Amino acid sequence: MSGGKNVRELSFEQALAELTSLVERLESGELSLEESVGAFEQGVKLSRRCESLLDEAEQRLQVLNAGEEEA
C-alpha cells in the first residue's frame, strides 16, 4: 500500500486509486484465498476512508451554503 501510508492519511484520490487497484487484483482471480481476504479487508478500509472524506466534504459544502442563505 502507498509507501506504508496509513489509510487515515490518504487523500480521497489516493484511497480511490488504491481501492480501484485492489478491485482489479481481486477480479483477476490470481490471488490466493489468504491474499484475497487481505485485499478485501484493505478494500473495506479504503472504502470507509473514501466515504468519510466525502461526508466531510458534504458537511463543509452545507456550512458554506447555509452561510450564503444567511447573507
C-alpha positions as CSV (number, residue, x, y, z in Angstrom):
1,M,0.0,0.0,0.0
2,S,1.1,3.5,-0.8
3,G,4.6,3.5,0.7
4,G,3.4,2.4,4.1
5,K,1.0,5.3,4.5
6,N,-1.8,4.8,6.9
7,V,-5.3,4.6,5.3
8,R,-6.3,7.5,7.5
9,E,-3.6,9.7,5.9
10,L,-4.7,9.1,2.3
11,S,-6.4,11.7,0.3
12,F,-9.7,10.8,-1.4
13,E,-7.9,10.4,-4.7
14,Q,-5.2,8.2,-3.3
15,A,-7.7,5.9,-1.4
16,L,-9.8,5.6,-4.5
17,A,-6.9,4.7,-6.7
18,E,-5.8,2.0,-4.3
19,L,-9.3,0.7,-4.0
20,T,-9.6,0.5,-7.8
21,S,-6.3,-1.3,-7.9
22,L,-7.4,-3.8,-5.3
23,V,-10.7,-4.5,-7.1
24,E,-8.8,-5.2,-10.3
25,R,-6.5,-7.6,-8.4
26,L,-9.4,-9.3,-6.8
27,E,-11.3,-9.6,-10.1
28,S,-8.2,-11.1,-11.8
29,G,-8.7,-14.3,-9.8
30,E,-4.9,-14.6,-9.5
31,L,-4.8,-14.1,-5.7
32,S,-4.7,-16.9,-3.2
33,L,-7.6,-17.2,-0.7
34,E,-5.5,-15.5,2.0
35,E,-4.4,-12.7,-0.3
36,S,-8.0,-12.2,-1.4
37,V,-9.2,-11.9,2.2
38,G,-6.4,-9.5,3.0
39,A,-7.2,-7.4,-0.1
40,F,-10.9,-7.4,0.8
41,E,-10.1,-6.2,4.3
42,Q,-7.9,-3.4,2.9
43,G,-10.6,-2.6,0.4
44,V,-13.2,-2.1,3.2
45,K,-10.8,0.3,5.0
46,L,-10.2,2.2,1.8
47,S,-13.9,2.4,1.0
48,R,-14.7,3.7,4.5
49,R,-11.9,6.3,4.1
50,C,-13.5,7.5,0.8
51,E,-16.9,7.6,2.4
52,S,-15.6,9.6,5.4
53,L,-13.9,12.1,3.2
54,L,-17.0,12.5,1.0
55,D,-19.1,13.0,4.1
56,E,-16.7,15.7,5.4
57,A,-16.8,17.5,2.0
58,E,-20.6,17.4,2.0
59,Q,-20.7,18.9,5.5
60,R,-18.3,21.7,4.5
61,L,-20.5,22.5,1.5
62,Q,-23.6,22.5,3.6
63,V,-21.9,25.0,6.0
64,L,-21.0,27.2,3.1
65,N,-24.5,27.0,1.6
66,A,-26.0,27.8,5.0
67,G,-23.7,30.9,5.3
68,E,-24.9,32.1,1.9
69,E,-28.5,31.8,2.8
70,E,-28.0,33.9,5.9
71,A,-26.3,36.7,4.0
